[in-house]
Amino acid sequence: MGSQGSEEGGWLLKKPRFLCLHGFRTSGEIMKKQVGKWPESVLQKLDLVYLDGPFPALGKSDVEGIFDPPYYEWFQFNKEFSEYTNFDKCLEYIEDYIIKQGPFDGLVGFSQGAILSAALPGLQAKGVALTKVPKIKFLIIIGGAKFKSPAVADDAYASPIQCPSLHFLGETDFLKPYGLELLEHCVEPTIIHHPKGHTVPRLDEKGLETMMSFIDKIQKALTEKDQQ
Protein backbone atom coordinates (compact mmCIF):
# COMPACT_ATOMS: atom_id res chain seq x y z
CA MET A 1 0.00 0.00 0.00
CA GLY A 2 1.27 3.55 -0.59
CA SER A 3 3.73 4.74 -3.18
CA GLN A 4 7.29 3.74 -3.72
CA GLY A 5 9.81 6.32 -2.63
CA SER A 6 13.53 6.88 -3.00
CA GLU A 7 16.27 4.61 -1.75
CA GLU A 8 18.51 5.57 1.14
CA GLY A 9 21.08 3.42 2.92
CA GLY A 10 19.60 0.29 1.33
CA TRP A 11 16.09 1.06 2.60
CA LEU A 12 13.32 2.18 0.30
CA LEU A 13 12.00 5.44 1.75
CA LYS A 14 8.22 5.61 1.72
CA LYS A 15 6.72 8.42 -0.33
CA PRO A 16 4.31 10.30 2.01
CA ARG A 17 0.76 10.33 0.68
CA PHE A 18 -1.11 13.59 1.25
CA LEU A 19 -4.74 14.53 0.70
CA CYS A 20 -4.85 18.11 -0.60
CA LEU A 21 -7.70 20.43 0.44
CA HIS A 22 -8.06 23.51 -1.78
CA GLY A 23 -8.98 27.11 -1.00
CA PHE A 24 -12.46 28.62 -0.80
CA ARG A 25 -14.34 28.58 -4.11
CA THR A 26 -11.51 26.98 -6.05
CA SER A 27 -11.03 23.25 -6.85
CA GLY A 28 -8.69 20.29 -6.60
CA GLU A 29 -7.59 20.95 -10.18
CA ILE A 30 -6.77 24.59 -9.36
CA MET A 31 -4.77 23.60 -6.28
CA LYS A 32 -2.85 21.08 -8.39
CA LYS A 33 -1.82 23.98 -10.67
CA GLN A 34 -0.92 26.17 -7.66
CA VAL A 35 1.22 23.47 -6.04
CA GLY A 36 2.65 22.63 -9.47
CA LYS A 37 4.85 25.76 -9.17
CA TRP A 38 7.00 23.88 -6.65
CA PRO A 39 10.18 22.29 -8.03
CA GLU A 40 10.08 18.75 -9.39
CA SER A 41 12.58 17.76 -6.66
CA VAL A 42 9.81 18.41 -4.10
CA LEU A 43 6.85 17.06 -6.08
CA GLN A 44 8.51 13.75 -6.88
CA LYS A 45 8.98 13.04 -3.16
CA LEU A 46 5.26 13.36 -2.38
CA ASP A 47 2.17 11.47 -3.49
CA LEU A 48 -0.44 14.24 -3.71
CA VAL A 49 -4.15 13.53 -4.17
CA TYR A 50 -6.47 16.49 -4.85
CA LEU A 51 -10.07 16.46 -3.71
CA ASP A 52 -12.87 18.88 -4.71
CA GLY A 53 -14.93 20.39 -1.89
CA PRO A 54 -18.40 18.87 -1.40
CA PHE A 55 -20.38 21.98 -2.35
CA PRO A 56 -20.45 23.94 -5.63
CA ALA A 57 -19.52 27.60 -4.98
CA LEU A 58 -22.54 29.56 -3.82
CA GLY A 59 -21.11 32.91 -4.90
CA LYS A 60 -18.35 34.64 -6.83
CA SER A 61 -14.88 33.12 -6.73
CA ASP A 62 -11.78 35.27 -6.21
CA VAL A 63 -9.98 33.23 -8.88
CA GLU A 64 -12.49 33.95 -11.69
CA GLY A 65 -10.56 35.04 -14.74
CA ILE A 66 -7.36 33.42 -13.40
CA PHE A 67 -8.47 29.79 -13.18
CA ASP A 68 -11.37 28.13 -14.99
CA PRO A 69 -14.48 26.89 -13.14
CA PRO A 70 -16.01 24.77 -11.68
CA TYR A 71 -15.37 26.14 -8.17
CA TYR A 72 -16.16 24.44 -4.86
CA GLU A 73 -16.31 25.23 -1.16
CA TRP A 74 -15.86 22.97 1.89
CA PHE A 75 -18.56 24.63 4.01
CA GLN A 76 -20.25 28.04 4.32
CA PHE A 77 -19.69 30.68 7.01
CA ASN A 78 -20.93 34.07 8.19
CA LYS A 79 -19.03 37.38 7.76
CA GLU A 80 -17.27 37.04 11.12
CA PHE A 81 -16.22 33.46 10.31
CA SER A 82 -17.78 32.47 13.63
CA GLU A 83 -20.72 30.36 12.39
CA TYR A 84 -20.49 27.54 9.86
CA THR A 85 -23.08 25.80 7.73
CA ASN A 86 -22.73 22.21 6.45
CA PHE A 87 -19.59 21.71 8.54
CA ASP A 88 -20.61 18.22 9.72
CA LYS A 89 -21.44 17.22 6.14
CA CYS A 90 -17.99 18.42 5.10
CA LEU A 91 -16.31 16.25 7.76
CA GLU A 92 -18.37 13.21 6.69
CA TYR A 93 -17.50 13.83 3.04
CA ILE A 94 -13.73 13.92 3.77
CA GLU A 95 -13.91 10.81 5.96
CA ASP A 96 -15.88 8.94 3.31
CA TYR A 97 -13.26 9.83 0.70
CA ILE A 98 -10.41 8.68 2.97
CA ILE A 99 -12.21 5.37 3.62
CA LYS A 100 -12.56 4.78 -0.13
CA GLN A 101 -9.28 6.24 -1.42
CA GLY A 102 -6.95 6.17 1.61
CA PRO A 103 -4.95 5.62 3.60
CA PHE A 104 -3.26 9.03 3.66
CA ASP A 105 -0.29 10.01 5.81
CA GLY A 106 -1.19 13.68 6.03
CA LEU A 107 -3.04 16.72 4.73
CA VAL A 108 -1.96 19.67 2.60
CA GLY A 109 -4.33 22.60 2.92
CA PHE A 110 -4.52 26.08 1.43
CA SER A 111 -6.75 28.89 2.80
CA GLN A 112 -10.14 27.38 3.75
CA GLY A 113 -8.58 23.97 3.17
CA ALA A 114 -5.67 24.92 5.48
CA ILE A 115 -7.97 26.06 8.30
CA LEU A 116 -9.82 22.76 7.95
CA SER A 117 -6.62 20.65 7.72
CA ALA A 118 -5.07 22.18 10.83
CA ALA A 119 -8.25 21.52 12.85
CA LEU A 120 -8.71 17.90 11.77
CA PRO A 121 -6.03 16.22 13.98
CA GLY A 122 -7.59 17.82 17.09
CA LEU A 123 -11.13 16.94 16.02
CA GLN A 124 -9.92 13.41 15.30
CA ALA A 125 -8.23 13.16 18.73
CA LYS A 126 -11.49 14.25 20.41
CA GLY A 127 -13.45 11.63 18.48
CA VAL A 128 -15.67 14.13 16.65
CA ALA A 129 -14.24 13.67 13.12
CA LEU A 130 -12.39 11.04 11.07
CA THR A 131 -13.09 8.35 13.67
CA LYS A 132 -13.12 5.51 11.11
CA VAL A 133 -9.76 6.27 9.47
CA PRO A 134 -6.08 6.15 10.55
CA LYS A 135 -4.62 9.05 12.50
CA ILE A 136 -3.40 12.10 10.54
CA LYS A 137 0.39 12.06 10.93
CA PHE A 138 1.59 15.21 9.10
CA LEU A 139 0.31 18.64 8.05
CA ILE A 140 1.37 21.14 5.38
CA ILE A 141 -0.54 24.38 6.04
CA ILE A 142 -0.46 27.20 3.46
CA GLY A 143 -2.16 30.46 4.48
CA GLY A 144 -3.88 28.86 7.46
CA ALA A 145 -5.67 30.15 10.58
CA LYS A 146 -7.78 28.92 13.47
CA PHE A 147 -11.52 28.35 13.57
CA LYS A 148 -13.23 31.10 15.58
CA SER A 149 -16.43 29.34 16.58
CA PRO A 150 -16.12 27.81 20.07
CA ALA A 151 -18.30 24.94 18.83
CA VAL A 152 -15.40 23.81 16.61
CA ALA A 153 -12.38 25.48 18.28
CA ASP A 154 -12.97 23.98 21.73
CA ASP A 155 -12.51 20.49 20.27
CA ALA A 156 -9.98 21.31 17.54
CA TYR A 157 -7.45 23.00 19.84
CA ALA A 158 -8.30 21.28 23.15
CA SER A 159 -4.84 19.73 23.17
CA PRO A 160 -1.69 20.75 21.24
CA ILE A 161 -1.42 19.58 17.62
CA GLN A 162 1.08 16.76 18.05
CA CYS A 163 1.85 15.85 14.44
CA PRO A 164 4.84 17.47 12.67
CA SER A 165 3.55 20.43 10.65
CA LEU A 166 4.98 22.73 7.98
CA HIS A 167 3.48 26.25 7.81
CA PHE A 168 3.78 28.77 4.97
CA LEU A 169 3.45 32.35 6.25
CA GLY A 170 3.13 35.14 3.67
CA GLU A 171 4.50 38.56 4.61
CA THR A 172 1.47 40.35 3.14
CA ASP A 173 -1.11 37.59 3.71
CA PHE A 174 -4.19 39.00 5.48
CA LEU A 175 -4.36 35.71 7.42
CA LYS A 176 -0.77 35.91 8.69
CA PRO A 177 -1.64 37.09 12.26
CA TYR A 178 -4.08 34.17 12.52
CA GLY A 179 -1.51 31.79 11.04
CA LEU A 180 0.87 32.86 13.82
CA GLU A 181 -1.85 32.17 16.40
CA LEU A 182 -2.24 28.69 14.98
CA LEU A 183 1.49 28.02 15.46
CA GLU A 184 1.04 28.40 19.21
CA HIS A 185 -1.05 25.22 19.17
CA CYS A 186 1.53 23.14 17.29
CA VAL A 187 4.07 21.03 19.15
CA GLU A 188 6.46 20.60 16.24
CA PRO A 189 5.98 23.40 13.66
CA THR A 190 8.41 24.13 10.83
CA ILE A 191 7.94 27.54 9.18
CA ILE A 192 8.58 28.83 5.66
CA HIS A 193 8.32 32.62 5.41
CA HIS A 194 7.66 34.08 1.96
CA PRO A 195 7.26 37.66 0.71
CA LYS A 196 3.87 37.13 -1.02
CA GLY A 197 0.26 37.45 0.11
CA HIS A 198 -2.54 34.87 0.35
CA THR A 199 -1.24 32.42 -2.22
CA VAL A 200 0.56 29.12 -2.71
CA PRO A 201 4.06 30.57 -3.13
CA ARG A 202 6.98 29.42 -5.21
CA LEU A 203 9.90 28.18 -3.13
CA ASP A 204 13.06 30.28 -2.89
CA GLU A 205 16.37 28.63 -1.99
CA LYS A 206 15.82 28.82 1.76
CA GLY A 207 12.18 27.68 1.50
CA LEU A 208 13.23 24.76 -0.70
CA GLU A 209 15.86 23.71 1.83
CA THR A 210 13.30 23.85 4.69
CA MET A 211 10.73 21.91 2.66
CA MET A 212 13.20 19.19 1.62
CA SER A 213 14.36 18.73 5.19
CA PHE A 214 10.73 18.47 6.40
CA ILE A 215 9.96 15.86 3.72
CA ASP A 216 13.13 13.90 4.56
CA LYS A 217 12.16 13.89 8.23
CA ILE A 218 8.64 12.59 7.59
CA GLN A 219 9.86 10.04 5.01
CA LYS A 220 12.25 8.62 7.57
CA ALA A 221 9.54 8.55 10.25
CA LEU A 222 7.22 6.62 7.93
CA THR A 223 9.96 4.22 6.80
CA GLU A 224 11.01 3.49 10.39
CA LYS A 225 7.37 2.87 11.36
CA ASP A 226 7.01 0.42 8.44
CA GLN A 227 10.13 -1.46 9.58
CA GLN A 228 8.96 -1.87 13.18
Buried (B, 14 or more C-beta within 10 A) or exposed (E): EBEEBEEEEEBEBBBBBBBBBBBBBBBBBBBBBBBEEBEEEBEEBBBBBBBBBBBEBEEEBBBEEEBEBEBBBBBBBEEEBBBBEBBEEBBBBBBEBBEEEBBBBBBBBBBBBBBBBBBBBBBBBBEBBBEEBEEBBBBBBBBBBBBBBEEBBEBBBEEEBBBBBBBBBBEEBEBBEBBEBBBEBBEBBBBBBBEBBBBBBEBEEEBBEBBBEBBBBBBBBBBEEEEE
